[in-house]
Amino acid sequence: MKYMILIYGSEAGGIAEGTPEFDAYMGEYQTFTDDVQKAGKCVASEALQPVSTATSVRVRKGKTETMDGPFAETKEQLGGFYILDCKDLDEAIAYAAKIPDARTGTVEVRPVMVFE
């Protein structure tokens, strides 16, 4: 079964790029990504640009409306995702717990809908 692993964290006050701490943090992500790829679990993964680059789109009464930024103000923003092919939810949760941002943010695990 495929699971989408959504990674939420605060963009404010994060680790500054170009510091040894940032390099170590990104190294943890690279290790995790390498592990899930070697295990044959990774279907897709991407990091996202900052929330300030987002555009929200909605259609009301046939008219397309766009807004800069996310629809809702929150303390944590969606920063990236993995889609993993796991045997069950327990395995997906075990992988999600290894994601570095699980220690400081929130990692959401959701089954991917299968249409027959």
N, C-alpha and C positions, 0 to 999 in steps of 0.2 A: 504494500500500500504506500502511496506517496503522501508525504507530509510536508506542508510549507512551514518553515521555521522563520518566524518574523522577529527581527532583532530591534528592540526599542532601547534608546538611551538618551540622555540629555546632551544636546549639542553645546549648551552653555557650560563652561567650566571643565571641559574635557581636557585630555592630555594634549599638550601643544606639540604640533608637528615639528620635526627636526630635533627633538630631545631624545636622550637615551630611553626614557620611559615610553615614548611613543613608538620607538623602534622595537622595544620589547613587546609592547602591546600588539603591534602589527605582526610580529614574529609568531605570537600565539595564534593569531588568526590564520596565518599561513600554515602552521603546523596542523591546526584543526582541518583546514581545507584539504591539505595533503592526505590526512588520515581518512576523511570520508571519501575522497576520490580513490585512494588505494583500496578501500574496503568495497568499492563498487556501489556506494550508497548515494553519491552526489549526482543528481539529475541536472541541477542548475544552481548557481550562486552569484550574487552581485552585491556590491556596496552601492549605496545611493548618494547622490549629491546632497548637500545640505538642504534643509526644509525651505530655506529662503529661495531656492530655485524652483520650488513646486508651483504648479498651476492647477487649481481645482476647476473642474468642469461640471456643469449641470444644465439640463434642458428643462425649461418651464414653459408650458403652453406653446411648445414648438420653437422656442427661442433658446439658442445656446448662450449661456452666461459663463464667463471665466473670471476667476479671482486669483490674484497672486497669493502664493503660500497655501498652507494646509487649510482644510475646512474648519478644524477645531484647534483651539489653543490648548496645549497639553504640556506637562512637565517633561515628558519623554517623546521623542520623535522616532519614526521608522527610519532606521539607518541602513538596513540591508536585509537580505534573505538567503535562505538555502531551501532547495526542494530536495528532500531525501527520500529514497525508496527503502523503507524499513519493513520488517516483518510484522510489526505491531506498534501500538502507541508506546508501550514500555521502552522499546528500542529507540523510538524517536525522541522520547524524553531523555533517555540516557545520553544521546548525542547532544541534545539541546543544552543539557547541563554542562557540557564541555566547552560551550561557546564563551569566550572571555567576557562579553557583556552580561552574561547571566549573573555575574558577581556584583554588578553595580546598577544594571538596568533590568529590563524584563525581556524574556524570550518566550514568545507565544508559539505553541505547536498546534497546527490545524490540519486535519485530514483534507486532502484534495478531493473534491467531488468527482465521482466517476459517473458518467452518463452512458447508459447502455443503449 
